Amino acid sequence: MHGADARPWVIALMGPTASGKTALAIDWAQRYGGEIISVDSALVYRGLDIGSAKPTTAERAQAPHRLIDIREPEQAYSAGDFAVDARQAVSEVHAAGRLPLLVGGTGLYFRALFGGLSVMPASDPEVRAGIERDAAARGWADLHAELMRIDPIAAARIHATDPQRITRALEVFRLSGRPISAWQSEPAPAARAPFRVLKLILAPADRGVLHARIEQRFDQMLAQGFLDEVRGLRQRPGLHPDLPAMRAVGYRQAWRHLDGLTDRAGFRAEGIAATRQLAKRQLTWLRGELDAFWVDPLLAPARAEGLLRLALG
């Protein structure tokens, strides 16, 4: 007969964008001796502050935060990189006798940490449609040249007249920020994690509530100077719109606007629509997390904390 599982706990506070994860995580970190480990592919980049809804200086002063501002926006950062960094962070938090709170909505990062990365991202119709539009506007030779910049190993194997393989390679990179050649050389999934995980999904049951929060937050970002932030980023000589940092929701639309491709109203509409689409993709992924508990932050705010207390004993 096996003994009880003695591995320490990790709390995964998951959910779509604008669902209130940051505020709840800070509250729990303060009351349960926790440290927040960000699970967000935009928050790793310095300079992406307003448009990524990065916790403010005041919020970060209320609770320790990790894996925020660890890369320049010109630098690559993959899900595999995150898994290594997050395991180290979890280990350090446990060693300090504190509770790790994994907080964010980047599903690929959670999957890399908990289950390894033996399978590359599934095809995404929306991303593929974007690549097709790029091809119609720029030509497949130009897209192959883009692939050569981001993944020279794959580009050397794929002919410039092979749209199917170019599309897949670019799709994988745009979804994950990681070259397809790196995925293809991925080792087997990691061994059993040295911790137990309580997965809590924070999501309003009424999608209209989430959409209203998304719109309100986007307008707040604009008022805080989001476009000025992107203007500053555009001055960096190594930064271009094909980099993963600049493909983050909001930043991609802001770059198009500052290129003169949309007016102010069009940019706002595009940004809000893209954020809603992100939330929809996140919810689709989260529905596949069969061992997670769903919590409506408005209808049952105490449910999440009840589950937390039950796990911690």
N, C-alpha and C positions, 0 to 999 in steps of 0.2 A: 504494500500500500504506500502510495506516495505521500510525502508530507505536504504541509501547506506551502503555497508559493511565497517565498520569503523575499522575492525581488522588491526593491523599492518602487513606489508609485511615480508615474509621470501623468500629468493631466494635459490632455489635448483639447484645447478650446478652439473648435473649428466653426466655420460658418461662412456665408457669403459676405461680400463687401458691404459695409455700412450696417451690419447687424448688431453692433454694440459690443464687440469682443474686447476692445481695448479697455473700456471703462470697467467692465466686469473683471478682467484680468488684473488690473491695478488694485481694485478692491480686494480681491482674493490674495494677491501677493502681500498686501499690507496685513491682512488678518490671519493668514495661514503661514506666514514666513516663507513666501514664494519668491521665485525669480522668473521673469518673463523671458522666454526664448522665442524670438520672432520667427514665424514660418511664412514669410512673405517675400516674393521674388523681387519686388520693387524696393523694399525697405533696406536691402543690403547695400544700396547705392548711395554714396554721399551726394548731396546736392538735389536729390529727388525727395523733397520735403513736403511741400504743399500738395502737389498733385497725387502723392502716394498716401496721403493722410497719415504720414509718419507721426508717431507720438511726439508731442511737443517737448521742449526742454523741461517745462513744468511737470508734465506727466512722467517723464523719465526720472525726474527727481523724487517722485513719489514711490517708485519701485525700481529695482534693478532690471535693466533690459539688456539682452544679448542678441548678437547677430544683426545689429542695425549699424549702418554706416561702416561696412567692412570692405567695400570695394569702391573704386572710382567707376563712374558710369561708362568709361571706355573699356573696362576690363570684363572678361567673361566670368560668369559664376554659374555653375551647373547644379542640377539636383544632386549629383554625386558629391560635389564639393560641400553642399549643404549637409548631406547625411554625415559626412566626416566631422564637420564643424559642430553639428547639433549633438552628436553622440558625445563629443568632448565636453560641450557645454553642460549636457545633462549629468555627465560624470562629475564635473566640478561642482555643480549645484548640490548633488547628492552628498558629495564629500564634505561640503560645508554644513550638512545637516538641514538643508532647505528643500523646498518643494519646487520641482521644475514645472512651469506652466508653458506648454507649447501653444502659441497663439497665432492664428493666421488663417488664410484661405487658399494657399497655394497647394493644391492637391498633390501635385507631383513631388513636392518636397516631403509632405507627410508620407507618401508611398515609398520614397527613397529611404527615409529614416526607419520606417516600420517593417518594410518588406523587401528592400533591395530593388534593383533596377534591371532585372533581367529582360523585361519586355519594354520596348520603346513606346512612346505615346501612340495611341490609336489615331486613326485619321479623323480630321476635324473638317466638316464641310465648309464652315465659315472661313477658316484659314485657307483652305484650298481655293475657294472662290476669290479670296484676296490675291493669291498668287496668280490665278488666271487673269484677273484684271491687270495686275502688274505686267504680265506677259503680253497682253493685248496692247498696253501702252508703251512698253519698253522693248519688247522682243525677247525671245528665249536666249539669245546670245548674251544679252545684258544680264539676265537672271543667272546664267551660268557663270558670268564674271562675278556676280554677287556671291554665288556659292564658292567660287575660288577664294574670295576674301575670308569667308567665315569657316570654310572647311576644305582646305586644299587637298586633303587626302581623298575625300569623296569626289571632289571636282575632277581629279586626275583619272578617276575610274569611270566617270559619267561623261558621255559625249555631249557637246553643246547642242546637238540636234535631238536629244532624248528628253522630251518634255515630261514624260511620266516619272522618270527617275529624278530629274531636277526638282519637280514639284514635291516629291516625297522627301527629298533631302532638305529642301527649304522649309517644308511643313514641320518636320521634326525639330529643326532649329528654332523656328518661330514659336512653337509650342513650349519648348523646354529650355531654350537658350543654350543648348548643347549640341555639338556637331553629330550628325548621324554616324560618322565614323567612330566616334567615341562610344556611342550606344552599341555599335556592332562589335566592339571589342570588350564589352562589359563582362566581367566575371559573374559567376553564379551569385544569387541573392545572399545577403548577409545571414549569418547564423542567428539563432534566437536572441532577441534583444535582452540585455541585462536588466530590464525593468518591466514592470507591468504598466499598462496604459488604460486610463479611463478616457474614452472619447465622448465629448459632449459637443453637440452641434447646436449652435445658437442661430435660430432662424424664425422670423415671424411667419405664422401660418398664412396670414393674409399677405399675398405678394404685393398688393397695393400699398401696404404700409412700407415694405422694403423699397418700392419704387419711389415713394414720396421722400424717404430718407436719403436715397441716392441723389435725387434732384436737389434737395435742400443742401446736402453736403457739397455737391458740385458748385452750386452758387456761392456757398461759403468759401470754397477754394478760390473762385474767381475774385471775390472781395478781398481775400488775403494776399492777392498778387501772383496767382499761379502763372499767368502769361509772362510776367516779368521774370519769374523763376526760369521759365523755358527760354526766354530771350537770353538770359545769362548762360544757360547751358549751351545754346547754339554758338556762343563765342569760343567754346573750347575747340581747339584745332583738330583733335582726334575724334570728335563726336559726330556721328551721322545717323540718319533715321533708321538704318538697317540693324543697328546694335540692339541687343535685347533690352537694355535700359530705356531706350527711346521708343521701343515698341510697347511699353507699358501702357495700359489703358489711361486715356487722358493726355499723356505726353505725345503719343502718335497723332492725335487729333489737333493738339496745340501746335505741333510742328507744321502740319498741313495748313493750319490757319495762318501761321506766321510766314509761310511760303506764299500766302495770298490766294490759296485755293478755296477758302471759305470766308464768309463774313462773320461778324461776331455772333449773330444769332445762329448761323449755320454751325459754327464751332460748338456753341453751347449744346445745340440739339445733338450733334454727332457725339460729343463727349458723354452726355447723359445716356444716349442709346447704347454706346459701347460699354458703359459701366453696367447697364441693365443686362446686356448680353453676357458680360463677365459673370455677374451674379447667377444668371441662368445656367451657365456652364459649371460654375462651382456647385450649385444645387444638384445638378445632374450627377456630378462626381460624388457628392456627399451621399446621395441615395444609394450608392454602391457600398457604403461603409456599413455593413450589416450588423456590426458589433458596437455601433454608436447609439447614444441616447439623444433624441431630439428634444429641444427645449424652446418654447416660444417665450422670448424675453418680456413680452407684454402680458400674456395670458397666464403664464405659470413661472414667474421669476424665481420662486423659491425652489423649483424642481431641481435646477442645476446644482444649487448648493446642497440640497438634500442628498443627491447622488455623490457629490464630493465627500461629504461627511461620512456617508456609508462606506465609501472606499477607504478612507483614511482611518476608519474605526474610531 
